[in-house]
C-alpha cells in the first residue's frame, strides 16, 4: 500500500465560531493536493457528516468521520477546575459510528458542563470500532506531560492501551509554531521511543490558508465576546492552523516521517459509509396475533367505525368513506409507511389522553382519512375535499 498523508484533525465551520473551513473549500484542497482521503473532527459534534460524505464521494475522495471530543475524568464532576480535555476520535467502521453517536448523545444529555463532555467510563463502554489520538496541547496526556506528572501519564497510557491497543491509539504531534508545542513534541517523541507507541502528525486545521489567520482571530473574538484591541483576549497566538500540504508536513517532521505516513495508515483502516436511499422507520411492537399491516388495518377500521358512531361522518356516505379508507390503507402499506403511522398515532393518542394540547393537523397530512381515523389529525378530509395524494403520492 502506497504511503500517503491526510489531515485527521480538522475543524470545519460546523465547529461554530472556531473552525473556518467550509466543506467546499476542504474538498477543493483535497482535489488540488490529490489526497486519497479527508477527515473532519469538529468540536463535540458531527453536524456536517452527511454533506461531507456526499461531497467527498462526488470528488472521488475517501471521507473519514471523526470528532474532537471534550473529555473529562468523571462527567458527574461539574466544577470549573475540571472542565474538560480534548481527544480526537475517528470512526473505523459501522460499529464505531454507532458508538460515536452514543458518546455524542451522552455528552449532550448527561455530561454537559460548558461543553458536551464524555468521560473515561463511557468511552470504554463505547470504544469498539474507534481510533483515538492524544489530540493537541489541550489533550489529557499532553497536559500531564507538560506538567511532568509522569506517574499519571503512565497510568493514563495504560488505560488507553488496555482499551484501544497500540493499533487504535496514537500520540499526536503537531507543527511547532509555538514554544509549548516544541516542548510537547519532544516529550511525545521520547515517550513513543521509550514505549514503542505509534505517532501521528496532524495539523489541527481551523482554516484553509496561512493568510486566513487574522480573519480567524476576528472569529475567535466574536466567539468570546471580546475586542481585537484587547491584548489578553482569547487567541491562537503564534499557531498557524492552516491546511498544510503533504510536502509541508514531511518538511516539518523530516526526522519523524513515519508520523506523517501513519495518518495514511489510519485513513486506510477507516472504512465507514452512510447507507442512503433507504427508509429507516422505527419498529412498532404489535400484538402477537397481528402483523404490522393487519394491526394497522384493524386500528384504522376501528377509528373509522368510532367516527361513524359519533355521527361525525354522515351515515349515507359511509360507503364512500370506507372506499377512501381502503385506498389509503393499501397505498400506505405499499409505500412502507405503516410503522411510521403506528408510532405517530401512538404518541398523539397518548398526548390527548394526558390532556396535552395537540393541534387539529397541519399541511398536507390533513388530507388523510387514515390520519383522522388514528386521531393524528382532527379534520374530516372528505368534507373539505382534501386530496390524500397531496400527502402521499407514489408517483413522486
N, C-alpha and C positions, 0 to 999 in steps of 0.2 A: 504494500500500500504506500503510495507516494506521500512525502511529507508536505504538510500544508498548515497554514496558520488561520485562525479565525478569532474574532472578538467574542469572548464568553462572559464578559462583564460590561454590560452596555445598557444605558438608560435612554429610552425614547421619551417623547413628550407625554407619554402616559405616566411617567414619574412626575406628577404635576408640580410645576414651578421649580423643577430641579433638572430634569432631562430636557434637552432641546433638539433631539434628533427625530425628525419626522420619519415615518415608515418609508415614504417615497425616497427621501434622501439616503436613508440607510440602504435600501435596495440599489439605488444608483451607485453608491460607493462600492457595494459588493460586486456589481457588474463591472465597474471600471477596474477594480483590483482583481477581477476574475476569481473571487473567493468561492470555494465549494460550498461553504456553509456560513450562516449568520445566526447569532443568538440575541434574544432580548432578555434582560434581567431587571425589570422595573421594580421600584421600591414597594414591596408588600402587595403587589397585585399582578395580574396577567390580563389587564383590560384590553390590551392591543393584540392578544394572541391570535384570534381568528383572522383578522385583517392581515397580520404579519405573515401567517402561513399562506394565505391566498396570494399575496403579492410575491412572496419568495418562490412559490411553486411556479407561478407565471413567468418568473425571471430565470427559472432553472437553478435556483439556489436552495440548498437544504436548510429548512428552518429548524431552529432549536429553541425550545421554550424553557425559560428559567425565571428566577425571581431573586432579588436581593431581599432576603427576609430580615425582619427585626427579631433578633434572638435574645432571650433573657434566660438566666439560670432557673428561674421559677416564676412563671407568669402570674401566680397568685400574689406575688410580692409587688406592690404598686407604690414604690417610693421613688422620688426624683433622682436619688443617687444611683439607682439600679434600673435605669430606664430600659436600655437595650444595647446590643452589639449588632454588627452586620454579618450576614452569612449568605454566600451565593449557593443557590440550589438549582440544579439543572435536571430536566426530565429525560430519563433514559428510555422509557418505554411506556406503554399504556398504564401499567400498574403505578408507575411513577407519577403519571399525570393525575390519576385518581387520588394518590396520596398527597400530591401538591395541593389539589383542590380541598382536601380535608384539612390540611395545615392552614390554608388561607381562611377557610370557614371558621376554624378555631381561633385564629388570630384576631378576627373582627368580632367574634361573638363572645369569647371568653378571655382572650389575652390582651385585649385593647387597653393601652395606657399611653396616651400621647400618640402612639402609633399602633398598628395591628401587629401584635407580637406572638411569637411561638416560644416554647421553651424546650429544654433537652428531653424532658419526659415525652412530650407529644411528638417531637422529631424522631425519637427512637421508635415509637409506636407506628409511625408512618414513613419509615426510611427506605422501604423496598423500592427499587426502580429509580432511585435518585442518586445523583452525583453532587458532592459538595466541595466547595473551596473555602479557604480561610478568609477570603474577601480582603478588604482594604485595611487601612490603619484603624478603622473603626471596628474591625472584627475582634472576637474574643481572644483568640490565640495571639494576634498581633498586639493587642492591648497588654496581655500578660507578658509577652516578650519585651515590650518597651519598658515595662515596669520591673523587669528582671525577676519576675515571680516564677522561678524555674520549676519548683515542685508543682505548682498549679498548671503550668504549661504541660508538664509530663502527664499529669492526671487527665487533663482535657484531651490531649493527643490520644491517650489510651482509650478514652471514651469513643472518639471518632473512629479509631482503627477497629475497635470492637464492633461498632455498629455498621460502619461502611466498608471496612477493609481498605488495604492500600490501593486497590483498583478504583475505588469510588471516593477517595479523599485526596485532595491536593492542597499543597501550600501555595498560596497565590503571591507572586511578585509583580510589582508594577514599575513603570518608568520612574526614574529617580529625579523628579522635578523639585523635590524639597528635601531638606536635611533629614527629617524623620524617616522618609521613605528609604533613603540611603542606608540609614542605621537598621531599619526593619529588614530590608532585603538581605543584608549581610547576616543578620540573625537567622533568617529563613534559610539561606544557603547553608549555614553551619548546621542548622537543625536537620535539614534534608540530608546532608552528607553523613552526619553522625548516626541517623536512624534509618537511612535508606528510604526516605519518603519522596514521593513524586512532587515536582514543582510544576506550576503552570504560569505562564506570563499573560497578563491581562492589562487592558488599557483603562478600565473604569471609565469608559467613554460617556460623556454627557453632551457633547456637541460634535459636529462633523469636522470642522476645520479649525486650525490653530487661531485664526483671526476672529473666531466666534467667542473668544474668551471674555471680552468686555461685555458683549451682549448677554452672555450667561451670568456675569456678575450682576448686571441690572436685574435679571430674573430672580436671582437669589435675594436681592434687596427687596423686591416685591413680595417674595415668599415670606420674608421675616419682618415685613412692615418697617423697613429701615431706609435710611438715605445713603446714597452713594458717597456723600461727603463725610459720613461717619467713619473714621479710621478703625473703629472697633466693631464694625458691622460683620455679620457672618460672611465669610469669603473663602474661596478655594485657594487664595493666596498664590503661591508660585506654581501650583498644579496646572498643568495644561492637559485637560482630559478630553482631547480630540481623538478622532479615529485615525490612528497611525496605520501605515501600510505594513505589509509583511516584512519588507526590507528594513523599514524603520525599526520594527520590533527586533529583528535579527541584529541590527547595528547596536541597539541599546543593550541587548542581552547576549552579546557576542561570546562572552565567557560561559554562558549557560543556554546554548541554543536548544537543548532538549526541552527547556521550559516553554519555548516558543512552539516547538513541534508538538508538545503534549496537548496544546489546545486543539490541534487537528485530530489527535488520537481520541480525545474526549468527544469531539464532534462526530467521529466515526461510530462511537458507541451509542450515541443518542439517536434512536430510531422510533420516533412517535409521530403520528399524524392524526388529525381530526377526521372523524368519519362524517362526511357531509352527504346531503342528498337523501337522507333517511329521516323519518319522523320517529321521535322517541317519546312516546306518551307514557304516563305513569300507569302501572298495573293496578287495576281496581279489583279488590277481593270480592268475589261473588259467592252466594250460597252454593253448596256442593252440587245440588240438583240442577244447577244452571251453568251455561257457558256465559261469557260476557255478552254475546249477542242476544241470547234468549232472555237474560236478565234485563237487558236494555229494552227489549221489546215489551216485556211484562210491565216494567215501570212506566213506559210511555203510554201503554194502553190503560193502565190503572189511572194515570194522570188525566187522560182524556175522559175516561168514564166519570171521574170525580168532577170535572168541569161541566159535564152534561148534567150530572145530579144536582149541581149547584145552580143550574139554569143559567150558566154563563155562556152556553152555546145554544142557539135556537134548535129546539127538538127536530124541526122539519129539515134541518141542514146537517144532521148527524152523519149521514152517509157521505156527504161532501167533505166533512171534516175528517172522517175515517179514511177516506181515499187519500187526502193530503198527508195525513199522519203516516200511512203505509209507504207512500212515496218517499217521504223524508227519511223514515227509518231505513229503507233499502239503500238509499244514497249514502247515508251516514255510515252504515256497515260497509258498503262497497269502498268508501274512501278511507276506512280505517280509523275513524274518529270516535268510536264507541267509548273507549276508555276515557277520552277527554270529556265527553258529555257526562259520563257517570261521575267523574271526580268533581267537575264544576257543579253539577246538580246536587251532589252530596254536601259540599261546603256551603252552597247558597241556602239549601233547605235547613241546614244546621243553624246558620246565621238567623234565619227567620224565626226558628224555634226559640232561639236565645233572646229574641227581641232586639236584635241588631238591625238597624235600618239598612235595607237593600233597595236600590233603585229599581224601577219597573223594567229597565232594559235600555240598551243604547246601541246605536249603529245598526248595522245590517242584521245583527242577531235577533232583533225584534221581528224579523220576517220568518222566524222558525216556529212552527207549531210544536215541534218536539221540545224546544226550549221552554215554551209556555206550559206544556204538559209536565215537564220535570221541575217546574217552579223556578227555573233560571230567570225567566222574564215574567212579566205580569201584563202582557199585551196580547190581545187576540189578533193575530196577523191577517186572518181572512176578513175580519170586519173592516179593516183598513186597506184591504187589497195589497198587502205587503208581500213581496216576492221572496220565496226561500232561496231562489237562485242568486240573489244579491249577496246572500250569506255564504252558501256553499254551492259551488258550480264545478262539476267535473271537467268542464271544457276549459277552465282557467288553469 
